[in-house]
Amino acid sequence: MRSYTDEQKRRAVDMVEGCGGSVTPAMRKLGYPTRQTLHQWLNQRDASHERRAGRPWGHYDLALKAQAVAFVRSGMAGKDVAEMLG
């Protein structure tokens, strides 16, 4: 596992902010780190950072996932469920 300096981490997080909050363009410009690592750095720096697009975060608890599935199975649109549950 590669170890990054604090300066590299700061630069990467600043690059995401400079790219309008989008991780992919920042990663392409920097050439590092992985998407998962960069999201971890963002979360460490600012717990209110929200992912804007892409695949859902994998850290939702099982109860929230079950609730979302129940809403979708009851006929609610996935987009409406996502907005409702945040």
MMTF fields as JSON, N, C-alpha, C and O atoms, coordinates in Angstrom:
{
  "mmtfVersion": "1.0.0",
  "mmtfProducer": "UNKNOWN",
  "numBonds": 343,
  "numAtoms": 344,
  "numGroups": 86,
  "numChains": 1,
  "numModels": 1,
  "chainsPerModel": [1],
  "groupsPerChain": [86],
  "chainIdList": ["A"],
  "bondAtomList": [4, 2, 8, 6, 12, 10, 16, 14, 20, 18, 24, 22, 28, 26, 32, 30, 36, 34, 40, 38, 44, 42, 48, 46, 52, 50, 56, 54, 60, 58, 64, 62, 68, 66, 72, 70, 76, 74, 80, 78, 84, 82, 88, 86, 92, 90, 96, 94, 100, 98, 104, 102, 108, 106, 112, 110, 116, 114, 120, 118, 124, 122, 128, 126, 132, 130, 136, 134, 140, 138, 144, 142, 148, 146, 152, 150, 156, 154, 160, 158, 164, 162, 168, 166, 172, 170, 176, 174, 180, 178, 184, 182, 188, 186, 192, 190, 196, 194, 200, 198, 204, 202, 208, 206, 212, 210, 216, 214, 220, 218, 224, 222, 228, 226, 232, 230, 236, 234, 240, 238, 244, 242, 248, 246, 252, 250, 256, 254, 260, 258, 264, 262, 268, 266, 272, 270, 276, 274, 280, 278, 284, 282, 288, 286, 292, 290, 296, 294, 300, 298, 304, 302, 308, 306, 312, 310, 316, 314, 320, 318, 324, 322, 328, 326, 332, 330, 336, 334, 340, 338],
  "bondOrderList": [1, 1, 1, 1, 1, 1, 1, 1, 1, 1, 1, 1, 1, 1, 1, 1, 1, 1, 1, 1, 1, 1, 1, 1, 1, 1, 1, 1, 1, 1, 1, 1, 1, 1, 1, 1, 1, 1, 1, 1, 1, 1, 1, 1, 1, 1, 1, 1, 1, 1, 1, 1, 1, 1, 1, 1, 1, 1, 1, 1, 1, 1, 1, 1, 1, 1, 1, 1, 1, 1, 1, 1, 1, 1, 1, 1, 1, 1, 1, 1, 1, 1, 1, 1, 1],
  "groupList": [{"groupName": "MET", "atomNameList": ["N", "CA", "C", "O"], "elementList": ["N", "C", "C", "O"], "formalChargeList": [0, 0, 0, 0], "bondAtomList": [1, 0, 2, 1, 3, 2], "bondOrderList": [1, 1, 2], "singleLetterCode": "M", "chemCompType": "L-PEPTIDE LINKING"}, {"groupName": "ARG", "atomNameList": ["N", "CA", "C", "O"], "elementList": ["N", "C", "C", "O"], "formalChargeList": [0, 0, 0, 0], "bondAtomList": [1, 0, 2, 1, 3, 2], "bondOrderList": [1, 1, 2], "singleLetterCode": "R", "chemCompType": "L-PEPTIDE LINKING"}, {"groupName": "SER", "atomNameList": ["N", "CA", "C", "O"], "elementList": ["N", "C", "C", "O"], "formalChargeList": [0, 0, 0, 0], "bondAtomList": [1, 0, 2, 1, 3, 2], "bondOrderList": [1, 1, 2], "singleLetterCode": "S", "chemCompType": "L-PEPTIDE LINKING"}, {"groupName": "TYR", "atomNameList": ["N", "CA", "C", "O"], "elementList": ["N", "C", "C", "O"], "formalChargeList": [0, 0, 0, 0], "bondAtomList": [1, 0, 2, 1, 3, 2], "bondOrderList": [1, 1, 2], "singleLetterCode": "Y", "chemCompType": "L-PEPTIDE LINKING"}, {"groupName": "THR", "atomNameList": ["N", "CA", "C", "O"], "elementList": ["N", "C", "C", "O"], "formalChargeList": [0, 0, 0, 0], "bondAtomList": [1, 0, 2, 1, 3, 2], "bondOrderList": [1, 1, 2], "singleLetterCode": "T", "chemCompType": "L-PEPTIDE LINKING"}, {"groupName": "ASP", "atomNameList": ["N", "CA", "C", "O"], "elementList": ["N", "C", "C", "O"], "formalChargeList": [0, 0, 0, 0], "bondAtomList": [1, 0, 2, 1, 3, 2], "bondOrderList": [1, 1, 2], "singleLetterCode": "D", "chemCompType": "L-PEPTIDE LINKING"}, {"groupName": "GLU", "atomNameList": ["N", "CA", "C", "O"], "elementList": ["N", "C", "C", "O"], "formalChargeList": [0, 0, 0, 0], "bondAtomList": [1, 0, 2, 1, 3, 2], "bondOrderList": [1, 1, 2], "singleLetterCode": "E", "chemCompType": "L-PEPTIDE LINKING"}, {"groupName": "GLN", "atomNameList": ["N", "CA", "C", "O"], "elementList": ["N", "C", "C", "O"], "formalChargeList": [0, 0, 0, 0], "bondAtomList": [1, 0, 2, 1, 3, 2], "bondOrderList": [1, 1, 2], "singleLetterCode": "Q", "chemCompType": "L-PEPTIDE LINKING"}, {"groupName": "LYS", "atomNameList": ["N", "CA", "C", "O"], "elementList": ["N", "C", "C", "O"], "formalChargeList": [0, 0, 0, 0], "bondAtomList": [1, 0, 2, 1, 3, 2], "bondOrderList": [1, 1, 2], "singleLetterCode": "K", "chemCompType": "L-PEPTIDE LINKING"}, {"groupName": "ALA", "atomNameList": ["N", "CA", "C", "O"], "elementList": ["N", "C", "C", "O"], "formalChargeList": [0, 0, 0, 0], "bondAtomList": [1, 0, 2, 1, 3, 2], "bondOrderList": [1, 1, 2], "singleLetterCode": "A", "chemCompType": "L-PEPTIDE LINKING"}, {"groupName": "VAL", "atomNameList": ["N", "CA", "C", "O"], "elementList": ["N", "C", "C", "O"], "formalChargeList": [0, 0, 0, 0], "bondAtomList": [1, 0, 2, 1, 3, 2], "bondOrderList": [1, 1, 2], "singleLetterCode": "V", "chemCompType": "L-PEPTIDE LINKING"}, {"groupName": "GLY", "atomNameList": ["N", "CA", "C", "O"], "elementList": ["N", "C", "C", "O"], "formalChargeList": [0, 0, 0, 0], "bondAtomList": [1, 0, 2, 1, 3, 2], "bondOrderList": [1, 1, 2], "singleLetterCode": "G", "chemCompType": "PEPTIDE LINKING"}, {"groupName": "CYS", "atomNameList": ["N", "CA", "C", "O"], "elementList": ["N", "C", "C", "O"], "formalChargeList": [0, 0, 0, 0], "bondAtomList": [1, 0, 2, 1, 3, 2], "bondOrderList": [1, 1, 2], "singleLetterCode": "C", "chemCompType": "L-PEPTIDE LINKING"}, {"groupName": "PRO", "atomNameList": ["N", "CA", "C", "O"], "elementList": ["N", "C", "C", "O"], "formalChargeList": [0, 0, 0, 0], "bondAtomList": [1, 0, 2, 1, 3, 2], "bondOrderList": [1, 1, 2], "singleLetterCode": "P", "chemCompType": "L-PEPTIDE LINKING"}, {"groupName": "LEU", "atomNameList": ["N", "CA", "C", "O"], "elementList": ["N", "C", "C", "O"], "formalChargeList": [0, 0, 0, 0], "bondAtomList": [1, 0, 2, 1, 3, 2], "bondOrderList": [1, 1, 2], "singleLetterCode": "L", "chemCompType": "L-PEPTIDE LINKING"}, {"groupName": "HIS", "atomNameList": ["N", "CA", "C", "O"], "elementList": ["N", "C", "C", "O"], "formalChargeList": [0, 0, 0, 0], "bondAtomList": [1, 0, 2, 1, 3, 2], "bondOrderList": [1, 1, 2], "singleLetterCode": "H", "chemCompType": "L-PEPTIDE LINKING"}, {"groupName": "TRP", "atomNameList": ["N", "CA", "C", "O"], "elementList": ["N", "C", "C", "O"], "formalChargeList": [0, 0, 0, 0], "bondAtomList": [1, 0, 2, 1, 3, 2], "bondOrderList": [1, 1, 2], "singleLetterCode": "W", "chemCompType": "L-PEPTIDE LINKING"}, {"groupName": "ASN", "atomNameList": ["N", "CA", "C", "O"], "elementList": ["N", "C", "C", "O"], "formalChargeList": [0, 0, 0, 0], "bondAtomList": [1, 0, 2, 1, 3, 2], "bondOrderList": [1, 1, 2], "singleLetterCode": "N", "chemCompType": "L-PEPTIDE LINKING"}, {"groupName": "PHE", "atomNameList": ["N", "CA", "C", "O"], "elementList": ["N", "C", "C", "O"], "formalChargeList": [0, 0, 0, 0], "bondAtomList": [1, 0, 2, 1, 3, 2], "bondOrderList": [1, 1, 2], "singleLetterCode": "F", "chemCompType": "L-PEPTIDE LINKING"}],
  "groupTypeList": [0, 1, 2, 3, 4, 5, 6, 7, 8, 1, 1, 9, 10, 5, 0, 10, 6, 11, 12, 11, 11, 2, 10, 4, 13, 9, 0, 1, 8, 14, 11, 3, 13, 4, 1, 7, 4, 14, 15, 7, 16, 14, 17, 7, 1, 5, 9, 2, 15, 6, 1, 1, 9, 11, 1, 13, 16, 11, 15, 3, 5, 14, 9, 14, 8, 9, 7, 9, 10, 9, 18, 10, 1, 2, 11, 0, 9, 11, 8, 5, 10, 9, 6, 0, 14, 11],
  "groupIdList": [1, 2, 3, 4, 5, 6, 7, 8, 9, 10, 11, 12, 13, 14, 15, 16, 17, 18, 19, 20, 21, 22, 23, 24, 25, 26, 27, 28, 29, 30, 31, 32, 33, 34, 35, 36, 37, 38, 39, 40, 41, 42, 43, 44, 45, 46, 47, 48, 49, 50, 51, 52, 53, 54, 55, 56, 57, 58, 59, 60, 61, 62, 63, 64, 65, 66, 67, 68, 69, 70, 71, 72, 73, 74, 75, 76, 77, 78, 79, 80, 81, 82, 83, 84, 85, 86],
  "secStructList": [7, 7, 7, 7, 7, 2, 2, 2, 2, 2, 2, 2, 2, 2, 2, 2, 2, 2, 6, 6, 6, 7, 2, 2, 2, 2, 2, 2, 2, 2, 7, 7, 7, 7, 2, 2, 2, 2, 2, 2, 2, 2, 2, 2, 2, 7, 6, 6, 7, 7, 7, 7, 1, 1, 1, 7, 7, 1, 7, 7, 7, 2, 2, 2, 2, 2, 2, 2, 2, 2, 2, 2, 2, 6, 6, 7, 7, 2, 2, 2, 2, 2, 2, 2, 2, 7],
  "xCoordList": [0.845, 0.0, 0.887, 1.817, 0.601, 1.401, 1.062, -0.091, 2.074, 1.882, 2.034, 3.002, 1.097, 1.112, 1.474, 1.143, 2.152, 2.495, 1.271, 0.307, 1.315, 0.214, 0.044, -1.079, 1.138, 1.081, 0.377, -0.419, 0.652, -0.018, -1.517, -2.332, -1.87, -3.28, -3.974, -5.065, -3.339, -3.921, -4.101, -5.137, -3.077, -3.136, -4.284, -4.997, -4.45, -5.504, -6.887, -7.761, -7.084, -8.384, -8.654, -9.781, -7.633, -7.792, -8.124, -8.896, -7.541, -7.807, -9.269, -9.891, -9.823, -11.241, -12.102, -13.042, -11.782, -12.545, -12.405, -13.366, -11.2, -10.974, -11.693, -11.916, -12.059, -12.794, -14.288, -15.015, -14.738, -16.165, -16.699, -17.895, -15.83, -16.271, -16.265, -16.683, -15.8, -15.79, -14.448, -13.396, -14.493, -13.285, -12.57, -11.342, -13.32, -12.703, -11.761, -10.63, -12.166, -11.219, -9.99, -8.885, -10.188, -9.056, -8.065, -6.856, -8.561, -7.688, -6.925, -5.745, -7.598, -6.948, -5.845, -4.791, -6.077, -5.063, -3.866, -2.724, -4.122, -3.058, -2.309, -1.096, -3.034, -2.444, -2.429, -1.861, -3.027, -3.142, -4.308, -4.81, -4.776, -4.726, -5.868, -6.387, -6.268, -7.451, -8.695, -8.626, -9.804, -11.071, -11.434, -11.834, -11.289, -11.642, -10.768, -11.269, -9.471, -8.556, -8.899, -8.905, -9.183, -9.506, -10.798, -10.89, -11.785, -13.021, -12.771, -13.387, -11.881, -11.537, -10.9, -11.218, -10.009, -9.37, -10.397, -10.341, -11.337, -12.392, -13.225, -13.544, -13.575, -14.377, -13.619, -14.213, -12.328, -11.531, -11.44, -11.456, -11.346, -11.196, -12.513, -12.562, -13.574, -14.859, -15.977, -16.341, -16.512, -17.544, -18.807, -19.644, -18.959, -20.168, -20.003, -20.946, -18.831, -18.628, -19.599, -19.702, -20.297, -21.253, -20.809, -20.375, -20.916, -20.615, -21.768, -22.931, -21.457, -22.501, -23.01, -24.184, -22.173, -22.589, -21.812, -20.918, -22.153, -21.431, -22.141, -23.293, -21.445, -22.026, -22.25, -21.502, -23.265, -23.541, -22.407, -21.653, -22.304, -21.314, -21.649, -22.822, -20.651, -20.869, -21.026, -21.111, -21.067, -21.063, -22.435, -22.52, -23.496, -24.822, -25.116, -24.746, -25.777, -26.065, -27.189, -27.956, -27.262, -28.22, -29.667, -30.502, -29.977, -31.358, -31.79, -32.918, -30.904, -31.227, -31.386, -32.284, -30.524, -30.633, -31.961, -32.633, -32.33, -33.587, -34.781, -35.748, -34.704, -35.79, -35.905, -37.01, -34.774, -34.779, -35.376, -36.186, -34.982, -35.506, -37.016, -37.744, -37.487, -38.92, -39.691, -40.76, -39.158, -39.833, -39.893, -40.922, -38.803, -38.777, -39.739, -40.452, -39.765, -40.692, -42.144, -43.024, -42.405, -43.783, -44.219, -45.363, -43.29, -43.643, -43.048, -43.252, -42.323, -41.723, -40.515, -39.767, -40.321, -39.192, -37.88, -37.811, -36.852, -35.558, -35.01, -34.418, -35.206, -34.727, -35.442, -34.823, -36.752, -37.521, -37.075, -36.992, -36.789, -36.304, -34.963, -34.738, -34.077, -32.745, -32.853, -32.147, -33.712, -33.885, -34.487, -34.075, -35.455, -36.132, -35.188, -35.209, -34.36, -33.455, -32.119, -31.323, -31.896, -30.646, -29.493, -28.366],
  "yCoordList": [-1.182, 0.0, 1.242, 1.35, 2.155, 3.356, 4.342, 4.46, 5.042, 6.049, 7.435, 7.69, 8.315, 9.662, 10.667, 10.484, 11.723, 12.78, 13.637, 13.615, 14.391, 15.312, 16.333, 16.732, 16.759, 17.733, 17.127, 17.808, 15.867, 15.211, 15.085, 15.283, 14.757, 14.651, 16.004, 16.096, 17.053, 18.391, 18.83, 19.38, 18.578, 18.964, 18.239, 18.838, 16.955, 16.169, 16.685, 16.832, 16.955, 17.456, 18.836, 19.126, 19.688, 21.007, 20.888, 21.685, 19.892, 19.684, 19.3, 19.748, 18.476, 18.102, 19.356, 19.535, 20.215, 21.455, 22.326, 22.964, 22.347, 23.118, 22.552, 23.258, 21.278, 20.613, 20.588, 19.753, 21.494, 21.591, 20.45, 20.162, 19.797, 18.714, 17.353, 16.366, 17.287, 16.019, 15.319, 15.904, 14.07, 13.305, 12.851, 12.901, 12.411, 11.831, 12.795, 12.407, 14.044, 14.949, 15.242, 15.401, 15.313, 15.567, 14.413, 14.637, 13.187, 12.014, 11.987, 11.641, 12.352, 12.346, 13.394, 13.143, 14.555, 15.606, 15.252, 15.527, 14.645, 14.326, 13.03, 12.937, 12.055, 10.748, 9.871, 8.779, 10.327, 9.595, 10.187, 11.215, 9.654, 8.299, 7.509, 7.874, 6.439, 5.707, 6.499, 7.369, 6.189, 6.868, 6.683, 7.633, 5.461, 5.171, 5.972, 6.522, 6.038, 6.782, 8.262, 8.899, 8.808, 10.227, 10.552, 11.591, 9.678, 9.901, 9.832, 10.576, 8.955, 8.893, 10.209, 10.714, 10.759, 12.03, 13.148, 13.999, 13.146, 14.164, 14.057, 15.067, 12.837, 12.635, 13.048, 13.592, 12.799, 13.19, 14.708, 15.255, 15.377, 16.83, 17.535, 18.521, 17.016, 17.703, 16.676, 16.146, 16.4, 15.374, 15.727, 14.857, 16.992, 17.38, 17.237, 17.52, 16.806, 16.633, 15.582, 14.491, 15.908, 14.981, 14.569, 15.397, 13.307, 12.801, 13.184, 12.967, 13.75, 14.278, 13.288, 13.342, 12.396, 11.472, 10.175, 10.069, 9.201, 7.941, 6.9, 7.072, 5.83, 4.741, 5.169, 5.994, 4.618, 4.991, 4.587, 3.654, 5.282, 4.952, 3.594, 3.231, 2.848, 1.512, 1.47, 0.381, 2.61, 2.586, 2.774, 3.009, 2.674, 2.795, 1.568, 0.453, 1.764, 0.62, -0.222, 0.242, -1.453, -2.398, -1.971, -2.224, -1.328, -0.896, 0.152, 0.11, 1.085, 2.105, 1.479, 1.856, 0.529, -0.154, -0.911, -0.871, -1.599, -2.35, -1.417, -1.743, -0.261, 0.714, 1.21, 1.349, 1.475, 1.944, 0.885, 1.203, -0.353, -1.443, -1.577, -1.797, -1.447, -1.554, -0.449, -0.701, 0.772, 1.869, 1.613, 1.854, 1.13, 0.863, -0.261, -0.182, -1.297, -2.417, -2.005, -2.62, -0.958, -0.491, 0.393, 0.844, 0.642, 1.396, 2.788, 3.48, 3.214, 4.539, 4.544, 3.568, 5.624, 5.742, 5.813, 6.42, 5.179, 5.166, 6.542, 6.77, 7.458, 8.835, 9.493, 10.197, 9.25, 9.827, 9.238, 9.945, 7.934, 7.284, 7.874, 8.175, 8.034, 8.592, 9.995, 10.328, 10.82, 12.183, 12.179, 12.956, 11.306, 11.245, 10.783, 11.322, 9.774, 9.218, 9.948, 9.717, 10.816, 11.584, 10.777, 11.272],
  "zCoordList": [0.0, 0.0, 0.0, 0.8, -0.881, -1.002, 0.102, 0.516, 0.569, 1.61, 0.983, 0.267, 1.248, 0.689, 1.775, 2.946, 1.369, 2.318, 2.584, 1.819, 3.67, 3.966, 2.856, 2.55, 2.253, 1.154, -0.061, -0.707, -0.383, -1.501, -1.236, -2.136, -0.006, 0.359, 0.233, -0.329, 0.757, 0.694, -0.756, -1.128, -1.563, -2.976, -3.695, -4.5, -3.396, -4.037, -3.648, -4.503, -2.376, -1.906, -2.498, -2.899, -2.556, -3.173, -4.655, -5.188, -5.322, -6.744, -6.958, -7.921, -6.069, -6.173, -6.069, -6.842, -5.118, -4.965, -6.215, -6.643, -6.797, -8.018, -9.225, -10.208, -9.153, -10.236, -9.948, -10.486, -9.11, -8.808, -7.963, -7.999, -7.202, -6.34, -7.005, -6.4, -8.239, -8.96, -8.797, -9.052, -8.373, -8.086, -9.36, -9.427, -10.363, -11.558, -12.266, -12.559, -12.561, -13.227, -12.369, -12.889, -11.061, -10.164, -10.221, -10.277, -10.208, -10.279, -11.598, -11.632, -12.677, -13.992, -14.067, -14.651, -13.488, -13.505, -12.635, -13.002, -11.487, -10.541, -10.878, -10.69, -11.369, -11.607, -10.357, -10.372, -9.317, -8.049, -7.312, -7.765, -6.248, -5.727, -6.324, -7.379, -5.675, -6.117, -5.695, -4.826, -6.312, -6.002, -4.524, -3.85, -4.038, -2.649, -1.685, -0.704, -1.958, -1.101, -1.101, -0.047, -2.264, -2.357, -1.61, -0.955, -1.703, -0.954, 0.556, 1.32, 0.983, 2.403, 2.855, 3.931, 2.045, 2.391, 2.456, 3.344, 1.512, 1.525, 2.792, 3.419, 3.167, 4.375, 5.625, 6.556, 5.659, 6.811, 6.927, 8.03, 5.797, 5.807, 6.086, 6.821, 5.493, 5.591, 5.588, 4.538, 6.748, 6.872, 6.099, 5.86, 5.702, 4.976, 3.466, 2.727, 2.981, 1.54, 1.023, 1.585, -0.027, -0.606, -1.984, -2.785, -2.252, -3.58, -4.491, -4.148, -5.642, -6.516, -7.551, -7.918, -8.025, -9.077, -8.93, -8.09, -9.739, -9.706, -8.884, -8.485, -8.639, -7.867, -6.422, -5.898, -5.777, -4.383, -3.458, -3.738, -2.389, -1.361, -0.779, -0.69, -0.387, 0.139, 1.645, 2.211, 2.317, 3.771, 4.416, 5.621, 3.639, 4.235, 5.079, 4.709, 6.205, 7.059, 6.455, 5.611, 6.905, 6.335, 6.524, 5.656, 7.643, 7.887, 6.863, 6.373, 6.539, 5.545, 4.163, 3.41, 3.829, 2.541, 2.444, 1.413, 3.528, 3.54, 3.378, 2.69, 4.016, 3.902, 2.461, 1.936, 1.828, 0.445, -0.478, -1.349, -0.293, -1.117, -0.924, -1.892, 0.302, 0.568, -0.15, -0.706, -0.141, -0.843, -2.349, -2.979, -2.921, -4.364, -4.712, -5.713, -3.901, -4.159, -4.023, -4.626, -3.229, -3.081, -4.24, -4.291, -5.18, -6.375, -6.463, -7.461, -5.451, -5.468, -6.41, -6.458, -7.15, -8.07, -7.276, -6.207, -7.829, -7.168, -6.873, -5.818, -7.8, -7.599, -6.409, -5.611, -6.306, -5.188, -3.853, -2.849, -3.853, -2.629, -2.211, -1.039, -3.193, -2.895, -2.331, -1.378, -2.891, -2.397, -0.991, -0.13, -0.771, 0.514, 1.636, 2.743, 1.325, 2.339, 2.425, 3.335, 1.474, 1.507, 1.023, 0.986]
}
